[in-house]
Amino acid sequence: MSAKVLNDGFTEYLKKLEVTQDIKDLLEEARLKVKDALKKGIVKETLKKGNAVSPRFMRQGSAGYRTQNMPLNPPKQQVDFDYGCYLPLSYHKDGAEPEDAADDFFDMVDSILSPLAKQNDWTAKKGKKSYSLVLREDVHFDVPLYSVPDDEYKRIRDMRPANESVATGMFSDGADHEEPDATWDELPTKSIMLAYFDESGHYKWRASDPRKLNVYFMGKSDENRAIYRILKGWRDYNWQDGKAPSSIFMMSLAEAANERYEKTGFFSNIEEELVEVLKFIATTTLPIKESKVSVKNPADANDGIKCDADVYRKLKQHASGFTDALKAWCPLQNRCKRVVAHLGDRFPVIEENRTTNTIAPKPTSRAG
């Protein structure tokens, strides 16, 4: 059986991982409601202090990378949408200690989004790194909260989708129309601060710049995204309790693998690239510190993406077994069944006499 035919299976598998249109519509509706509520609410609350401030927004994570998958086992696995909310640093420095400012930011957002959640039958809560809204059992919407130096603040813009009409003015204030939207690569690299829940029982600030990873992964090809999404689907099937390696850790492993293997030539199809990525995971020993392993952040050589060491050891075992299944020399149906054992029944069992799919995954010209 040729690799090209097995790629037919991966093509169908990727289609089954696609987020359904009703979820896409739900997330876009939620995004507009959250944006409108926070714009109006924050302006109103900050005006009470004498200086009205309008927040700015940017979508982040898998929503920006276009690597979202349908969850296999909700509610422990969910479609997620990250929508960063940014305020200028001067607002947080205005008469408040840094710790109080972070707490106040979360409290203000809670006072605005909690009523919105009740109106829409969502579940709202303050999370460790973001304000979280569970829209339904298989979908959640996170709003990480950031502080940005004033001179950079005006350059932050939400990447407006086509269906949000600038002409209506329903969800955007006039300032958004005064200049073109900025791109991610125009944002600062070290000066963005994220509000997060500390062991002290309060929200504090820490440097956390989403820019680099967003720029890096947003620039990837559809072939790259296919590998990421297959890895995430494989991860979800093997960790149905939700306590799995993070998506960004899996994607960074793929990048580290491809950085090594691209030196020996380009991959001709998805199966070939996937095998090499899995072999890399199965055979690579990552440095351990404080019970966590770290793989290089592909967007920042000075940073690492972490994972629990025990989880990584389990991941290596799964990668070894999945590699063997893909490399097995046996009839097509048997090979497909071997893959099903690692991806679940969303991967099809293809019959021997099947005609090769003409819409097979395109060969990748860039491994990572």
C-alpha positions in Angstrom: 0.0 0.0 0.0 1.4 3.3 -1.0 1.8 6.2 1.3 -0.3 8.2 -1.1 -3.3 6.0 -0.3 -2.8 6.2 3.5 -2.8 9.9 3.0 -6.4 9.5 1.8 -7.1 8.4 5.4 -5.4 11.4 6.9 -7.4 13.7 4.5 -10.7 12.2 5.8 -9.4 12.3 9.4 -8.6 16.0 9.2 -12.1 16.7 7.8 -13.6 14.9 10.8 -11.4 17.1 13.1 -12.9 20.3 11.5 -14.8 22.5 13.9 -18.4 22.5 12.9 -20.1 25.6 11.5 -22.5 25.9 14.4 -19.5 26.1 16.8 -17.8 28.7 14.5 -20.9 30.7 14.6 -21.3 30.4 18.3 -17.7 31.6 18.9 -18.0 34.5 16.5 -21.2 35.6 18.2 -19.6 35.3 21.6 -16.5 37.2 20.4 -18.7 40.2 19.3 -20.7 40.1 22.5 -17.6 40.0 24.7 -15.9 42.7 22.7 -18.9 45.0 22.8 -19.6 44.4 26.6 -15.9 45.0 27.5 -15.6 48.1 25.4 -18.7 49.7 26.9 -18.1 48.4 30.4 -14.5 49.3 30.7 -15.1 52.8 29.3 -17.9 53.3 31.9 -15.8 52.0 34.8 -12.7 53.9 34.0 -14.7 57.1 33.4 -15.6 56.9 37.1 -11.9 57.4 37.9 -11.8 60.5 35.6 -10.1 59.1 32.6 -12.1 56.9 30.2 -10.0 54.1 28.7 -11.2 51.9 25.8 -9.6 48.3 25.7 -8.1 46.8 22.6 -8.3 43.1 21.6 -6.4 40.4 19.6 -7.3 36.8 19.0 -4.5 34.4 20.0 -3.7 30.7 20.3 -5.3 28.1 18.1 -8.0 30.5 17.0 -5.3 32.6 15.4 -3.1 29.7 14.3 -6.2 27.9 12.6 -5.4 24.7 14.4 -8.6 24.1 16.3 -10.0 20.6 16.4 -13.4 19.2 17.4 -13.0 17.7 20.9 -13.1 13.9 21.2 -14.2 13.7 24.9 -16.1 16.8 26.2 -16.3 18.4 28.6 -12.7 17.5 29.6 -11.7 18.4 26.0 -13.1 21.5 24.5 -12.8 23.8 21.5 -11.1 26.9 22.8 -10.9 30.6 21.7 -8.4 33.0 23.2 -9.2 36.7 22.9 -6.7 39.0 24.6 -7.9 42.2 26.2 -5.3 45.0 26.5 -5.2 48.1 28.6 -2.5 50.8 28.7 0.1 50.6 31.5 -0.7 54.2 32.7 -4.1 53.0 33.7 -2.7 50.3 36.0 -0.1 52.6 37.5 -2.6 55.3 38.4 -2.5 55.3 42.2 -2.5 51.5 42.6 0.1 49.0 43.6 0.9 46.5 40.8 -0.8 43.6 42.7 -3.9 45.6 43.3 -4.0 46.7 39.7 -4.0 43.1 38.5 -6.7 42.2 41.0 -8.8 45.2 40.0 -8.5 44.4 36.3 -9.9 40.9 36.9 -12.6 42.2 39.2 -13.7 44.8 36.6 -13.8 42.2 33.8 -15.8 39.9 36.1 -18.3 42.6 36.9 -18.9 43.1 33.1 -18.8 39.5 31.8 -20.5 37.7 34.6 -23.9 39.4 33.8 -23.3 38.8 30.1 -22.7 35.1 30.9 -26.0 34.9 32.8 -27.9 36.5 29.9 -26.5 33.9 27.5 -26.6 30.9 29.8 -22.8 30.6 29.8 -20.6 29.7 32.8 -18.2 32.4 33.8 -15.2 32.2 36.2 -11.8 33.8 36.9 -9.1 31.5 35.7 -5.4 31.4 36.6 -4.3 33.0 33.3 -7.5 34.4 31.9 -11.2 35.1 32.4 -13.0 32.0 31.2 -16.5 31.6 29.7 -17.8 28.1 29.0 -20.3 28.5 26.2 -21.4 24.9 26.2 -19.9 21.6 27.3 -17.6 21.4 24.3 -16.7 25.1 23.8 -14.9 27.7 26.0 -13.9 31.3 25.4 -10.9 32.7 27.3 -10.0 36.4 27.8 -6.4 36.8 29.0 -5.8 40.3 30.4 -2.8 42.3 29.5 -1.1 45.6 30.3 0.9 47.4 27.5 3.1 50.5 27.6 1.1 53.5 26.4 3.3 54.2 23.3 2.7 50.7 22.1 -1.0 50.6 23.1 -2.3 52.4 20.0 -0.7 49.8 17.7 -2.8 46.9 19.1 -5.8 46.1 16.9 -8.1 43.2 16.6 -7.8 41.4 13.3 -11.3 42.1 12.2 -13.1 39.2 10.4 -15.0 39.8 7.1 -18.4 39.5 8.8 -17.8 42.3 11.3 -18.8 45.3 9.3 -16.8 48.5 9.9 -19.7 50.5 8.4 -22.2 49.4 11.1 -20.0 50.7 14.0 -21.9 48.2 16.2 -18.9 46.7 17.9 -16.1 49.2 17.4 -15.4 52.7 18.6 -14.3 55.4 16.3 -10.6 55.1 17.3 -10.5 51.7 15.5 -11.1 53.5 12.2 -8.5 56.2 12.4 -5.6 54.1 11.2 -5.2 50.6 9.5 -5.0 47.6 11.8 -1.5 46.8 12.9 0.0 43.4 12.3 1.4 41.1 15.0 5.0 41.8 14.0 4.6 45.4 14.9 4.0 44.7 18.6 6.6 45.1 21.3 8.6 42.0 22.2 9.3 42.3 25.9 6.9 44.8 27.4 3.6 43.1 27.5 2.5 42.0 31.0 -0.1 39.3 31.7 -2.3 39.2 34.8 -2.2 35.8 36.4 -3.2 34.2 39.7 -0.3 33.7 42.0 0.2 31.3 44.9 -0.2 34.3 47.2 -3.9 34.3 46.4 -3.8 37.4 44.3 -3.5 38.3 40.6 0.0 39.6 39.7 1.8 40.7 36.6 4.4 38.8 34.7 6.1 39.4 31.3 4.2 37.3 28.7 4.3 38.3 25.1 2.0 36.3 22.9 3.3 38.1 19.8 6.2 35.9 18.8 4.4 32.6 18.8 1.4 34.2 17.1 3.6 35.6 14.3 5.4 32.3 14.0 2.5 29.9 13.8 0.2 32.3 11.9 2.7 32.2 9.1 2.7 28.4 8.8 1.4 26.6 5.7 -1.7 24.3 5.5 0.6 21.3 5.3 2.2 22.4 8.6 -1.2 22.8 10.2 -2.2 19.4 9.1 0.7 17.8 11.1 -0.2 20.0 14.1 -3.8 19.0 14.0 -3.1 15.3 13.6 -0.7 15.4 16.6 -3.4 17.2 18.6 -6.0 14.6 17.6 -3.6 11.8 18.5 -2.9 13.5 21.9 -6.6 13.9 22.6 -7.3 10.2 21.9 -4.6 9.1 24.3 -5.4 11.6 27.0 -9.1 11.6 27.3 -8.9 12.8 30.9 -7.8 16.2 29.6 -4.5 16.1 31.5 -2.4 16.0 28.4 0.6 17.9 26.9 -0.4 21.4 25.8 -1.1 22.0 22.1 1.8 24.5 21.9 4.1 21.8 23.4 3.1 19.3 20.7 3.5 21.9 18.0 6.9 22.9 19.2 8.0 19.3 19.2 6.9 19.1 15.6 9.0 22.2 14.8 12.1 20.8 16.7 11.7 17.5 14.7 11.4 19.2 11.4 14.4 21.4 12.1 16.5 18.3 12.4 15.0 16.3 9.5 14.8 19.1 7.0 18.6 18.9 6.7 18.2 15.5 5.0 15.6 16.6 2.5 12.0 17.6 2.2 9.1 15.3 3.0 6.9 14.2 0.1 3.7 13.6 2.0 2.0 13.8 5.4 2.6 10.2 6.4 6.3 10.5 5.8 6.6 13.8 7.8 4.4 12.4 10.6 6.6 9.3 11.0 9.7 11.5 11.4 8.0 13.7 13.9 6.9 10.7 15.9 10.3 9.1 15.7 11.8 12.4 17.1 9.4 12.4 20.0 10.0 8.7 20.8 13.8 9.0 20.8 14.5 12.5 22.0 15.4 13.1 25.7 14.6 16.6 26.8 16.2 18.4 29.7 14.4 18.1 33.0 14.1 20.8 35.6 11.8 20.7 38.6 9.9 17.7 37.2 9.3 19.4 33.9 10.8 18.9 30.5 11.3 21.8 28.1 11.4 21.9 24.3 12.8 25.0 22.5 10.2 27.7 21.7 10.4 27.8 17.9 9.8 31.5 18.0 12.3 32.4 20.7 15.5 30.4 21.1 15.9 31.8 24.6 12.6 30.4 25.8 11.3 26.9 26.4 7.8 25.3 26.2 7.3 23.0 29.2 5.5 19.8 30.0 5.4 17.5 33.1 8.2 15.0 32.8 5.9 12.0 33.6 3.5 13.1 30.8 6.4 13.4 28.4 7.6 9.9 29.2 4.1 8.6 28.4 4.0 10.6 25.2 7.3 9.0 24.1 5.8 5.6 24.6 2.8 6.4 22.6 4.9 7.9 19.8 7.0 4.7 19.6 3.8 2.6 19.2 2.3 5.0 16.6 5.5 5.0 14.6 5.5 1.2 14.5 1.9 1.2 13.3 2.6 3.6 10.4 5.7 1.7 9.3 4.1 -1.8 9.5 4.3 -3.8 6.2 0.8 -5.3 5.8 -2.4 -5.0 3.8 -4.0 -1.6 3.6 -7.0 -2.4 5.8 -4.7 -3.8 8.5 -2.5 -0.7 8.4 -5.6 1.5 8.7 -6.8 -0.5 11.7 -3.3 -0.1 13.3 -3.7 3.7 12.9 -7.2 3.6 14.3 -5.7 2.1 17.5 -3.7 5.4 17.9 -6.1 8.0 16.5 -9.5 6.4 17.2 -12.4 5.7 14.8 -12.4 9.1 13.3 -9.6 7.7 11.1 -11.2 5.6 8.3 -10.5 2.0 7.5 -9.9 2.1 3.7 -10.8 -0.9 1.5 -8.1 -2.4 -0.7 -10.0 -1.7 -4.0 -10.5 1.9 -3.1 -9.6 4.5 -5.8 -6.9 6.9 -4.7 -8.3 10.2 -3.6 -7.3 12.9 -6.1 -7.7 15.5 -3.3 -4.9 14.1 -1.2 -2.8 16.3 1.1 -0.4 18.4 -0.9 3.3 17.6 -0.6 5.0 19.9 1.8 7.9 21.9 0.6 8.8 23.1 4.1 8.9 20.5 6.8 8.4 22.8 9.7 
